[in-house]
Amino acid sequence: MRNLRFIVTYDGTKYSGFQTQPEGNTIQDKIEEAIAKLTGEQVKIAGSGRTDAGVHARGQVINFITESRIPLNRWCVALNSWLPKDIATLSVEEVPLEFQSWKWAKRKTYCYTIRTGRLQDVFHYRYQMHHPTRLDVEAMKTALAHFIGEHDFTSFCSVRSTKPSHVRTLYEAWIEVDGILADSSQVSYNVMNEQDYTGQVIRIYVTANGFLYNMVRIIAGTLIRVGEDKFSSHDIPVILAAKDREMAGPTAEPHGLMLWRVEY
């Protein structure tokens, strides 16, 4: 009997999220079906966290117990041959039998991607929220810094959250623009004609000890309001202190969100 831990990547576009749902068609369902075809075992996998419908993962972590004797160096190729093309395992290792991917996780990083500009990128539209006009990234960066630290994130989670505590610690948070760290020396907002504005790809990264339901998407939606000059960066501490979901910005669209990595 072995406990195997995998890093899994997937495009969540056509799935109802990671965790098994009554109506089926989830990432968990597809992986468990693939394991059954490969080994004949009916296993229940555990994920490091749940991603919602339409949300993607670059570094989801799963584990499960197996009696199979397939060598470790053959597991990924063998399992991928049974998985849909939009789900793949990237690596595997054997871990202690008591290991649980969700319980042992120490830090998780999510990335939310926004594409600004009049025209949508048809090759990346599944992974980028399209915003047709420019955003003030410097103001967004200043606002994002207010989230770092331990806070009650009631204002930044769904009212449907069932967690007993909404206190979480954000260890790091930063913004990149077209792969370059955004600062005033690298990014210009002095566009004379908005119709000539070709746009930018803005990536918002947040690392925390855990996340609440819709937390990253609400943070992203609020930062977009800051970038639009509808909120001030100084509003963030006030919104956090209010512990009122109605005070924060909208929940950003799911397809811009990606589970980036999980650390143990």
C-alpha positions as CSV (number, residue, x, y, z in Angstrom):
1,M,0.0,0.0,0.0
2,R,1.4,3.4,-1.1
3,N,0.3,7.0,-0.7
4,L,1.1,8.9,-3.9
5,R,1.2,12.7,-4.2
6,F,0.8,14.2,-7.7
7,I,1.1,17.7,-9.0
8,V,-1.8,18.2,-11.4
9,T,-2.6,20.9,-14.0
10,Y,-5.9,21.5,-15.7
11,D,-8.0,23.8,-17.8
12,G,-11.2,24.1,-15.7
13,T,-13.3,25.7,-18.5
14,K,-15.8,22.9,-19.0
15,Y,-15.8,21.4,-15.5
16,S,-18.0,22.1,-12.5
17,G,-15.0,22.7,-10.3
18,F,-12.5,20.3,-8.7
19,Q,-14.5,18.5,-6.1
20,T,-17.1,15.9,-6.9
21,Q,-20.6,17.3,-7.3
22,P,-23.9,15.4,-7.5
23,E,-24.2,16.3,-11.2
24,G,-20.7,15.0,-11.9
25,N,-18.2,16.4,-14.5
26,T,-15.6,17.6,-12.1
27,I,-11.8,17.3,-12.1
28,Q,-11.9,14.8,-9.2
29,D,-14.4,12.6,-11.1
30,K,-12.1,12.5,-14.2
31,I,-9.0,11.7,-12.3
32,E,-10.7,8.9,-10.2
33,E,-12.2,7.5,-13.4
34,A,-8.7,7.4,-15.0
35,I,-7.2,5.7,-12.0
36,A,-10.0,3.0,-12.1
37,K,-9.2,2.4,-15.8
38,L,-5.5,2.2,-15.1
39,T,-5.4,0.1,-11.9
40,G,-8.9,-1.3,-11.5
41,E,-9.1,0.5,-8.1
42,Q,-12.0,2.6,-6.9
43,V,-10.1,5.3,-5.0
44,K,-11.1,8.7,-3.6
45,I,-8.5,11.3,-4.2
46,A,-7.9,14.3,-1.9
47,G,-7.0,17.7,-3.3
48,S,-5.1,20.5,-1.6
49,G,-8.1,22.7,-2.1
50,R,-11.3,23.2,-4.1
51,T,-11.3,25.3,-7.3
52,D,-14.7,26.6,-8.5
53,A,-16.3,25.9,-11.9
54,G,-14.2,27.5,-14.7
55,V,-11.1,28.0,-12.5
56,H,-7.8,26.5,-13.7
57,A,-4.8,25.0,-11.9
58,R,-1.1,25.0,-12.8
59,G,0.0,23.3,-9.5
60,Q,-2.9,21.5,-7.8
61,V,-1.8,18.8,-5.5
62,I,-3.6,15.5,-4.9
63,N,-2.9,12.3,-3.1
64,F,-4.5,8.9,-2.8
65,I,-3.8,5.4,-1.4
66,T,-3.1,2.7,-4.0
67,E,-2.2,-1.0,-4.0
68,S,-0.8,-0.7,-7.5
69,R,2.8,-1.7,-8.1
70,I,3.2,0.6,-11.1
71,P,6.7,2.1,-10.8
72,L,6.8,5.8,-9.9
73,N,8.6,6.8,-13.1
74,R,5.7,5.4,-15.2
75,W,2.7,6.7,-13.2
76,C,2.3,10.1,-14.9
77,V,2.6,8.9,-18.5
78,A,0.3,5.9,-17.7
79,L,-2.4,8.0,-15.9
80,N,-2.3,10.8,-18.5
81,S,-3.1,8.3,-21.2
82,W,-6.5,7.9,-19.5
83,L,-7.2,11.5,-18.7
84,P,-8.9,14.1,-20.9
85,K,-6.5,16.3,-22.8
86,D,-7.3,19.3,-20.5
87,I,-6.1,17.5,-17.4
88,A,-2.6,16.2,-16.8
89,T,-0.3,15.0,-14.0
90,L,3.1,16.6,-14.0
91,S,5.0,14.7,-11.2
92,V,4.5,12.1,-8.6
93,E,6.2,11.0,-5.4
94,E,5.6,8.6,-2.6
95,V,4.7,10.2,0.7
96,P,3.9,8.9,4.2
97,L,0.6,7.1,4.6
98,E,-0.7,9.8,7.0
99,F,0.0,12.6,4.5
100,Q,-3.2,14.5,3.4
101,S,-2.7,17.1,0.6
102,W,-5.3,19.6,2.1
103,K,-4.3,19.2,5.7
104,W,-0.5,19.4,5.3
105,A,-0.5,22.4,2.9
106,K,1.3,25.5,4.4
107,R,1.1,28.1,1.7
108,K,-1.0,28.4,-1.5
109,T,-0.5,30.9,-4.3
110,Y,-3.2,32.0,-6.7
111,C,-2.8,34.1,-9.9
112,Y,-5.6,36.2,-11.4
113,T,-5.0,37.4,-15.0
114,I,-6.5,40.4,-16.6
115,R,-6.1,41.5,-20.2
116,T,-6.7,45.2,-20.8
117,G,-7.3,46.8,-24.2
118,R,-10.0,47.1,-26.8
119,L,-9.4,43.7,-28.3
120,Q,-9.6,40.3,-26.7
121,D,-6.8,37.8,-27.2
122,V,-8.5,34.9,-28.9
123,F,-5.6,32.5,-28.0
124,H,-5.7,33.2,-24.3
125,Y,-9.3,34.3,-23.6
126,R,-10.0,31.2,-21.5
127,Y,-7.4,32.3,-19.0
128,Q,-7.7,36.1,-18.9
129,M,-10.5,38.3,-17.9
130,H,-10.9,40.9,-20.6
131,H,-11.1,44.6,-19.5
132,P,-11.5,46.9,-22.5
133,T,-9.9,50.0,-21.0
134,R,-6.7,50.7,-19.2
135,L,-6.2,50.2,-15.5
136,D,-4.0,52.2,-13.1
137,V,-1.7,49.4,-12.1
138,E,0.3,51.5,-9.7
139,A,-2.9,52.3,-7.7
140,M,-3.8,48.6,-7.8
141,K,-0.3,47.7,-6.5
142,T,-0.6,50.2,-3.6
143,A,-4.1,48.8,-2.7
144,L,-2.9,45.2,-2.9
145,A,-0.2,45.9,-0.2
146,H,-3.0,46.6,2.3
147,F,-4.0,42.9,2.1
148,I,-0.7,41.6,3.4
149,G,-0.8,40.3,6.9
150,E,-3.4,38.7,9.1
151,H,-6.9,40.0,8.6
152,D,-10.5,39.0,8.9
153,F,-11.5,38.6,5.2
154,T,-15.3,38.6,5.7
155,S,-15.7,41.5,3.3
156,F,-13.7,39.5,0.7
157,C,-15.5,36.1,0.7
158,S,-18.9,34.8,-0.4
159,V,-21.8,35.2,1.9
160,R,-22.2,31.5,1.4
161,S,-18.9,30.7,3.2
162,T,-19.4,28.1,5.9
163,K,-16.0,28.5,7.5
164,P,-16.1,29.2,11.3
165,S,-13.4,31.8,11.0
166,H,-12.6,34.2,8.2
167,V,-9.2,35.2,9.5
168,R,-6.4,34.4,7.1
169,T,-2.8,35.5,6.6
170,L,-1.5,36.8,3.3
171,Y,2.2,36.3,3.2
172,E,2.9,37.9,-0.2
173,A,1.0,39.8,-2.8
174,W,2.3,41.3,-6.0
175,I,1.4,42.4,-9.5
176,E,3.3,41.7,-12.8
177,V,2.6,43.3,-16.1
178,D,3.5,41.3,-19.2
179,G,5.9,39.3,-17.0
180,I,7.7,42.5,-15.7
181,L,7.2,43.8,-12.2
182,A,5.0,46.8,-12.5
183,D,6.4,50.1,-11.4
184,S,6.3,53.6,-12.7
185,S,9.6,53.4,-14.6
186,Q,8.4,50.4,-16.6
187,V,4.7,51.1,-17.3
188,S,3.3,54.2,-18.9
189,Y,-0.3,55.3,-18.5
190,N,0.0,58.4,-20.6
191,V,-1.9,57.2,-23.5
192,M,-3.1,60.1,-25.6
193,N,-5.8,58.3,-27.5
194,E,-7.7,55.4,-25.8
195,Q,-8.5,53.9,-29.2
196,D,-4.8,53.4,-29.8
197,Y,-4.3,51.7,-26.5
198,T,-3.2,48.1,-27.3
199,G,-3.5,46.8,-23.7
200,Q,-1.5,44.9,-21.1
201,V,-1.6,41.5,-19.4
202,I,-1.9,42.1,-15.6
203,R,-1.2,39.2,-13.3
204,I,-2.2,39.5,-9.6
205,Y,-0.5,37.0,-7.3
206,V,-1.5,36.3,-3.7
207,T,0.1,33.8,-1.3
208,A,-1.6,32.8,1.9
209,N,-2.0,30.1,4.5
210,G,-5.5,29.5,3.2
211,F,-8.3,31.1,1.1
212,L,-12.0,31.5,1.6
213,Y,-14.8,30.9,-0.9
214,N,-14.3,33.4,-3.8
215,M,-11.7,35.3,-1.8
216,V,-9.2,35.8,-4.6
217,R,-11.8,36.7,-7.1
218,I,-13.3,39.4,-4.8
219,I,-9.9,40.8,-4.1
220,A,-9.3,40.9,-7.9
221,G,-12.7,42.6,-8.5
222,T,-12.0,45.2,-5.9
223,L,-8.5,45.9,-7.3
224,I,-10.1,46.4,-10.7
225,R,-12.4,49.0,-9.2
226,V,-9.2,50.7,-7.8
227,G,-7.6,50.6,-11.2
228,E,-10.8,52.2,-12.7
229,D,-10.5,55.0,-10.0
230,K,-13.9,53.9,-8.6
231,F,-12.2,52.9,-5.3
232,S,-9.1,54.4,-3.7
233,S,-6.3,52.3,-2.4
234,H,-7.0,53.9,1.0
235,D,-10.4,52.3,1.0
236,I,-9.0,48.8,1.5
237,P,-8.3,49.0,5.2
238,V,-11.8,50.4,5.7
239,I,-13.4,47.6,3.7
240,L,-11.5,45.0,5.6
241,A,-12.5,46.5,9.0
242,A,-16.2,46.6,7.9
243,K,-16.5,42.8,7.6
244,D,-19.3,43.4,5.1
245,R,-19.3,41.8,1.7
246,E,-21.3,44.6,0.2
247,M,-18.5,47.0,0.9
248,A,-16.0,45.3,-1.5
249,G,-16.0,45.1,-5.3
250,P,-17.6,42.5,-7.5
251,T,-16.5,38.9,-7.8
252,A,-14.3,38.7,-10.8
253,E,-15.0,36.2,-13.5
254,P,-13.7,32.6,-12.7
255,H,-11.7,32.0,-15.9
256,G,-9.1,34.5,-14.9
257,L,-8.1,32.6,-11.8
258,M,-5.5,29.9,-11.6
259,L,-4.2,27.9,-8.6
260,W,-0.5,28.6,-9.1
261,R,1.3,26.4,-6.5
262,V,1.0,24.7,-3.2
263,E,3.8,24.5,-0.6
264,Y,4.3,21.9,2.2
